[in-house]
Amino acid sequence: MSQPAPKRGKPKSIQGKMFDVHTALEQLKDEHLQCRDFGHSWRDYTARWLPKERVYDVVLECTRCKGKKNRTLSARGERLSTSYTYQDGYQIKGAGRLDQAARDEIRLLSVTKLVGGKVTPIKRRRTA
Ligand SMILES: [Zn+2]
């Protein structure tokens, strides 16, 4: 009996076992990269009192990535639950918790896009 030859497939996608965080990070949209770098820019979106449950249902929306933060507060303001809803592509499925190297790479990708892109260094020009 001969062993079958090992299969030599093309590199798997990010769904594969050899998860490539680097590739996944490079595919993030700019706004997702910036929210991961700077943190979300939460703004109030909706808030309502639910009389039956006697809780406040609060939704904040990120002005940059449009992610949503859903909070439930008691009548006294205690946080009962917090959850997040993100747009497609924000979460890196399969990556788990990002390590320090991945976080460094996020900051680097974010800043290099800013340096090379629409934001130019501040130069004060004297007009007088
Ligand atoms: Zn955001």
Residues whose N, C-alpha, C, O or C-beta is under 5 A from the ligand:
A	BS01	ZN	C35 H40 S41 C62 R64 C65 K66 G67
